[in-house]
Amino acid sequence: MVNPATEATLASVPSASSTDIDDAVAAAGAAQRAWSRTPGRLRGALVRGIADVVRQNADALARSLTTEVGKPLVAAHGELEFAANYAEYVAGWDRRIEGEIVPSDNVDETIHLLRVPVGVVVAITAWNFPIALLVRKVAPALIAGNTVVAKASEVAPLSTAALIAMLHEQLELPHGVLNYVSGAGDVGRALVRHPGTNMVTFTGHRDTGKQIMLDAAPNLTRVSLELGGKAPAIVLDDADLDLAVEAISIARHTNSGQVCTCAERVILHEKAYDEFVERYRDKAMSLRLGDPTTDVDLGPLVSDRQHAKAVGAIERAVAEGATVVAGGGRPTGREYERGYWLEPTILVDMPRGANVMREEVFGPVTPIIRAGSFEDALDVANDTRYGLSAFIFTSDYRRAMRAAQDLDFGELYINRSHGEQVQAHHSGHKESGMGGEDGKHGVLRYTQLRTVYHSYGP
């Protein structure tokens, strides 16, 4: 593990052995029935405790996030506040997971549909929001009566391990209810394939999600996958350009562009093209890039691998005809000689089929193209294998509603930047995943239905 801003070594993290994996799944399995019988209000109290622990240790956790991921401290605190808010929201389901009563065709009989836990949930999280993603999976799993085995990305496991330790030290967690193992993909695969695993919830790359489905298939283990995106940001000729420039800049550059809901490509109506590009370029060039422990807008990318991927995307775009109008490489200066730094970069003039218009970059790189009409913009936006998030900026209510109907994405932001809310729902269409997080549907994802026929005749 290295600090992405300086490449200084942070720590060495052990990889779980097959025995460790078996022990973790066995502990979760042994604890699950008793945990499911625990009254909901007590499970809710524990989940509320997660929010308390996150807030009480926010300074230490934020510094850990900044050190291992490279996000500015203010953004790290924002991640922690989301996690705490989410735990509080989910805790409110302690008395709200309800079944149903339906009429029977038979005399003296009632049918109950019960919401029951899935069992042992394996939660595999991504490196870009380690704490938020952990809580986003653990809280609903626990409130529904499941037990958990968590594994963080090997790219950024330290914050997750720290929070897990804090939860065990500061809450009265029953033995086996929340377990943690560390390691790379081989550990995750072993957890997915384990016969004691009842559900896998994963956030990460599309190809890894596909492999998880294959590995889960022999045991018919259910999966919930939150995968990548290639979010289009459509700016129409009647858009408020001040709003659009500001919102898209945030949506592209948050966490140095390493967010699955980031605005990965901008589609401009030809009448708005020139003015938007000029304003957006000025905005990108004004962003402060530097030491993430200070007051800056962007830190480094998380790893050498991620940096190489983003630089490679720029180089390939240029080879395919793109013009770089801002950024394009490592910033100059002594403080940027080490670390995984990349300037905010804007690309124009590339063909619609260019790789940078189709594949996720996950870095501060904005490709921009023209659209001749509203219909053309919708067609370009939908021309992707991904379907996570999309943005549209317009003053025409009819166009906004058409976009809500016709854009094939799980999440649409109209005249605003990204940032989902805990009571809503976050899910992808097409190759951006299956299942979903947040809100009512995110909680109920961690339950299954059991039908009980009550016959009370003679």
N, C-alpha and C positions, 0 to 999 in steps of 0.2 A: 504494500500500500504506500502510495506517495501523495504528497500535497500537489494538486494540479497547478497551483500558482508558482511553485518553486522547485518541484520535483524532489523535494526533501523526503526521505523515508519517514513514514508515520508509524507503521506497525507491521508485524507479520501475523496473519490470521490463519489458524489451523483449519484443515478440511476434515469434515466429519467422516469417520470410518463407517463401514457397513454396520458394525455393532452399535455405534452412536445413533445411526438412523433407525435401526430396529428398536433401540431402547426408547427413542423419542416417540415413535409411532405407538409402541406398546404402552407407554405412560399415558399418552393421550387417549388411547382406547380404553384403558383401565379406568380413567377418570370420567369418561364421557357420560355414563349412565347416571351416576350420582349428580354430576353437574346439570344434566337435563332435568332432574327432579328438583333441583334447587328452585325455590319460588322466583318468578321473574323479577320481583322488586329487589331481591338480593343480587341477582345477576346484574340488574340495572345499577345498583349501588357500586358494584365493582367496575363497571364500564365508566360510570361517572368518575371513579377514582383515577382512571386512565387520564382523563382530561386534567384532573388536579395535578397528577405527577408531571405531565407535560408542561403545564404552566409553572409549577414550582421549580422546575429544572430548566426553564427556557434558555437562560443564558449559557449554561454548559452545553445543552443540546444544540443550540444555534451555532456556537463556536465549532462544535464537532462537525456539523453539516457544512459549514463554510470551509473548514480545513480539508475535508475529504472530497467534497463535491465541487467546491470553487464558487458557490453562489454567494453573492453579497450578504452580509449579516442581516440587513433589513429584509431581504427575501427569505433568509432562513427563519427569521422570526415570523414572517408571514406564513410559511409552511407549518410551523408549530401551532400557530393560532388556528389554522384550518383544521389541523388534527384534533386539537382540543374541542373546537366547536362541533366537529363531526362526532366525537365520542359523546358529547353532551346530547346531541340530537338522537343518536342511536339509543342511548340510555333511556330516552323517553318512550321507547318501544317496550319497556319492561312489562307493561300491562296491555299492550295493543296487538300482540300477535294472536289473532283470533281464528277460530275455526268456523264451521258453518253447520247448520242443521237443515236438512232437506227432507221433504216428505217421502215416505215409502209407499210402494204399491201394495204392500201387505197390511193386513189388519194387525193392530197392536204392535207396531214396529216403528222405530225412528232411526234415521240415518245421521250419524255425525261424521263430518269431515274435519279431522284434526290436523293442525300444523305442528309437525314434529321436527326435531333436529335431523340433519343429514348424518352426523357422526363425527368422524375425525376429518378436519379440514387442513389441507396443506396450503399455506399462504406463501407465494413466491413473489417478491417485490422487485421493482426496478431501482436503479441507482439515482435517478434524477430527483425523486422526492421520497427518500427512504423512510422518514417518519410518517409523513402523511399517508403514504400507501400502506404502511404497516397497520396503522390505526384504521384505515378505510376497510381493511379486511378482517382484522382481529375483532373490532368492536361488534359488527353485525353477526359474526360467527359466534361470539360468546353470548350475546344477548339472546340468540335463538337456541342456545343450549348445546352448541357444539364445543368441542375442544380443538386446539390448534397446534400445528407444528409449523413454525415460521422459518423461512430462509430468505435472507437478503441477497441482493446481487453481490458477487465477489468484487465488483468494482468499488462499492461503497458500503461495507458492512459495519463500520465502526459505530455509527450513530444508532443503528438498529440494535446492535448488541448492548450499547449503553442504555437505551431505553428499556429493553427487556430486563436488564439487571435492576434498573430502578424500580420497575413494576414489581419484581419479585421481592425487593427489599422493602418497599414502601406500602404495598398492598397485601392483604391477606389472600393471596392467590392459592386456591387448593392445589395440591400436588398433581401435576400432569395436565392441568387445564391449559396452560400456555407454555409451549416448549420452543426451543430455538436451536437450530443447527447452522453451521457455516460451511461454505464451500462453493465450488463452481458448478458448472452444468451437470457434471456426473452425479453430484449430490442431489440436485434438483430432479434429475431423471430417476434416481433410485427412489425418491419420495413419491414421485408420480406413479411409478410402477408398483409401489408397495401394496400388497394385498390388504393391508390394514387401513389404507387411505380411502376415504369415502367421497371426498371432493377436493378438487384443486382449483384455487383461485390465483390467477397469474396476471401480472402487468409486465409488459416488455415487448420485444421485437416480434413482428409478424411470423417470421420463420420459426422462432422458438415456440410460439403458440401452436403452430401446425404440428411441430414435433411432440408437444405435450398431448395433443389430441391422439396422435398415433400411440404414444406410450400409455395413455389412459385407456385405450380401447380394449386390451385383453381382459381387464377387470370391469369394463363398462363404468369406470369411475367418471362421475359427472365433472364437467369443467366449466369455469367462468373465465373468459379471456378478455382482457383489456389490452389491445395491441396498438400499433402505430397509426399515424395519420398523415395525410397530405392535404391539410386544410386549405381550401381556396378562400381568398378574401376578395369579394366582388365589390368594386366601387363603380357605381353608375353615374350617369351624367348629371343627375339631380342631387347627388350626395353632398352632405356638409363635409367639405374637404378638411377643414380644421379637425373635426371629429375623427374622420377616417384616418388621417395621417397619425394622429396621436394614438388612436386605438390599435391600429395595425402595428405601429412601432412597438407598443407594449406587447402585443400578441406575437410578434416575431422575436423580440429580444429578451423576454423574460427568461431567466436562468440560461442566458446566452443561447437562446433558441432551442434548448434541450427540454422541450415540453411536447407531449403528443398532440395537444390541441393548438399548438403554435400555428400562426398564419404562414404556411409553408410556400404559398405562391399567391401572387396578387394579380387579379384579372381586372383590367381597367377599361371602362368604356372609352372609346377613342376620343370623345369630347373632353374627358377628364384627364387624359393620359399625360400630356406635357406638364400641366400644372401640378398634378399629384407627384410625378417623378421628381420634379424640382424640389417640392416641399419635403417629400419623404427623404430625399438625399440629404437635405440640410439637417433634418431631424436625426438621421442616422449618424452623421458626422459630428453632431453635438453630444452624442452619448459618451459618458465617461467610462473608460475601460481601465481597470487597474486592480490593485490589491483588494481582494474581496472583504478583508476585515476593516476597510475604510469606507467612506461614503462615496460609492461608485454605482454605476448603472449595470455594468457587466463585469464578470470575472472571467476566468479561463474556461475552456472546455474541460470536461472531467478527466480525460485520459489522452495519452498519445494516440491510441487507436481512434478515438472519436475525432481528434484533431486531424488525423490523416484522412479520415472519411470525408470531413467537411472540405478540406483543401482539395481533395481529389474530385469532389463534386464541382467545385469552382473550375478546376482545370479542364474537366470534361465538358462543362458548359461552354467554356471559351472555345474549345476545339470544335464544338457543334455550332458555333456562330455567335455566342453571347458576347456582349460588351460589358465590361466592368465599369460602372460609373461611380462607385464608392468602395473603398476598402479593397479586399482581395487577398490579403496576406497577413503576416505577423506584423504587429505594430513595431515601430522603431523605438529604441530607448533601452538603456541598460536593464531596467526592471523587467523587460520582456524577453531577455535573452534565454532564460530558462522558464519552463512552464508551457502550458498548452494554449497559447494566446492566438486569437483570430479577430481581426477587425470586423465590425459590421460591414457586410458586403452586399451590394445591389447589382443585379444582373438584368440587362435588357437585351432585346433583339434576338433572343434564342427562339428556335422553332417550337411550336406547341408540343411536339413529340419528344423534345429534348429530355434526357434522363433526369435533369434537375427539376423538370416539371412533373415527373412521375414518381420518383423514388424519394423517400424521406431523407432529408439532409441532417436534421437534428443539430443545427448550428446557426449562427447569426447571419444567414445567407438568404436574401430575398430575391427570387426571380420574378420579374414583372413582364406581363404580355398585354396586348391589346385585344379588345373584343369589339365587334362592330355594332352589337345590339344587346339588349337584355337577353334575348333568346340565345344568342351566341355565347354570352357569358355563362349561362346555365349549362349549355352543352360542354363547354370547356371545363367547368367546375366538376361535372359528373364524370368526365373522362379520366377515371382513375380506379384502381383496384381497391382504394381505401374509402372509408366512409365514416370517419370519426366525427370531425367538427368542420363547420363552415361558417363564413362571415358574409354579410351583405350590408352595404351602406347605400341607402336610398331615402328620399323624402316621399316616395309614392307608396301609400299603404297597399295598393293593389299589387304592386311588384313584390313587396315584402311578403304578402300572403301567398303569392304564387311561388316564391322561393321556398317558403315553409312547406309547400306541397311537393315541389318538384326536385329540390336538392336532396340527393340520396345520402344523407348523413344522419348520424344519431343525435347530433347536437348542432343547433343553428343559433348564431349570435347576430341579432339585427341591430345595427347602429350602436354597437358596443364592442369592447374588447373581450377577451376570453376570461374564464374564471367561473366554474360551475358552483352551484349552491348545494348545500348538504341535503336539502329537502327535495331536490329535483331528481333527475336520473341522468347518469352518465354511461353511455353505451355506444358501441360502434356498429355500423352496418358493413356489409361486404367483408373484406379482409381486415377490417379494423377490430374484429372480435365478435364475441357472443357472450350473452349473460348481461352483466352490467353492474354498476355501483350506484350508491347513494339513494336517498329517499325510500319510500315504501317498497318499491320493487327491488332495490338493492338489499334491504333487510330480508325480505321474503325469499330471495335467491338462496339463502342459507337454510331453508326449510324444505320439507317435502310433505305431501298430503298422505294421510292415513284415513281410510274409510272404515267406520265401525257401525255394524248393523245391530241395533238394540231391539231384540224381540222380547216383549213383556206379556205375551198372551198366556193362556192356561197351558 
